[in-house]
Structures are given as structure tokens and as C-alpha cells.
Amino acid sequence: MVFITAPPSDAVSIAKKLIEHRLVACVNIVREVKSLYRWEGRVVKIMKHYSYVKTRLDLLRNLIGYVKEIHPYEAPEIIALNISLGNPEYVMWIEENTMK
């Protein structure tokens, strides 16, 4: 499971590209999450979309590289958590719907 934030104008486009390239099986986008953080010495408050991305661990390096190419941010948020338990049929579906 990978979490990616993006500007509202870019989130759907990024999700479609990831699915088209078979780097992910599914992307759930949560609209308009308020984000506060420090960037270049000042506190920034903006709205972003949060994406929950389902993929395989062996695709993570390629996924991160591709997101960095297509994302508008200099240092996009891309955080991964390993899925150790879950519905076996769903985990198999992720396997079947990402590139081999």
C-alpha cells in the first residue's frame, strides 16, 4: 500500500497513468485533505488529494521513480506500508493486475 498526495488538479491524472502502466492495481482518491507542513523555511497550508495505491513490493522502486517523473512537486509524498495480512482474493487480484 502506497500513500501519495497531489494537488487536486493532478491526482486523477497521476492515478490513471499508474494504472495504465500497470504499476498499481487500484487507486482510491480521497478529496480535499488539508495539509500543513514546513517548506523552504515557512509553514504552508494547502488542500491536496490523498491517494491510497495498491501495488506489489517488487514494483515500489519503479513506482516511486515514475511518480517523481510525473508529479508536479519537487519532493512528492510517497510513503509505502507493507500489506502483511488481508483478504487473500484481494491480494491475488493486486498480483494479477500489476505488471509481471
N, C-alpha and C positions, 0 to 999 in steps of 0.2 A: 504494500500500500504506500503510495507516494502522495504527499500533500504539496500542492503548488498554488501560490497566489498569483493573480494577474489583474491588470486593470479591467474593469467591466467591458471595455471595448475590444479586448484581446482574448478573453477567457475561452469563448466558444471556438474561435479560430484555432487556438492552440490545441484544444481538446480534439477537434476534428483532424488536425494534422497528426496528432499522436495515434489516433485510431487508424487513420489511413495508412500510416507507416507500420502498423501492427506492433508498435512498441507498447501498447496498452490494449486491454480488452474492453475497458469501460471507464468513463469519466463521469462523476457526479459533480455538478457545479452548484455551489451554494452562493446565492446572490447577496451582494452588498454587505460584506463584513467590514466593520470599521477597524482600521489598522492604525496603530500608533507606534512609532519607532524613531530611533535616532539615526539620522543620515547626514553625513558631511557636517557634523557639529551642531545640528539643530533637530528639534523634535518635529516630526512630520505626522499629520493626521489626514488620512485619505480613505476612500472607500475602495475595496477590492472585491473580487470574486475569489472564493476558495474552491479548489478542485480536489476531489478525492479520486485518485487514479489507481486502478487495479492493473498490476503487471507482475512479471516474474523477476526474481532477484538477479538472474543472469542477464537481464536486459537493462538493469539500472544504470550502468555506466553509459550505455548508448542513449538512454532516455535523458539523462542529465545533460549530456553533450548536445543533444538535439534541442532540448528546451532552451538551453543557453543561446543557441543559434537563432531561434525564432522569437524569443521573449524580448520585450522592449526594455526591460530593466538591466542595468549593469551587473547586478548580483541578485538574480531572482531567487525567491524562496523555493527550494526543492528539498523536502525532508522525507526520508523513507523509514518505514517501520516494517519489520518482517512479519508476515502473517504465518503464525505457527499453528493456529487452530482455526477451524471454520467448517462450513458445510462442504463435505468432500466433493459433491457435484458442482458446487460453485467454483471451488478451487480448480477442478478439472476443466471447467468452462474457461477460466482465465488461461490455463495452459493451451487449450485448443484455439483460442482467439488472439494469440500473440505469435509473432514470427518465431520460427524454429531455427 
